[in-house]
C-alpha cells in the first residue's frame, strides 16, 4: 500500500472519530437543553444531507466514469 493512501486513510479515520465525538456532544447537549439544543443540531443535519447528496452525485455520475473504460 502506498504511503499517501495510508496517510489518507488515517486522516479520514481521525476526522471521522472527531466528527463522531462532536455529534455525540451535540446530542448530549440537546438532551440537557431540549429546545435550544436541537437548534444547534440543525446545522449538523444540513451538513450531513449536503454531504450525502454530493457523494451520491459523484458515485452515480456517468461522466466521472469516462477514464474507467480506457485501457492502461
Secondary structure as UniProt FT lines:
FT   HELIX           3..32
FT   HELIX           34..60
FT   HELIX           62..69
//
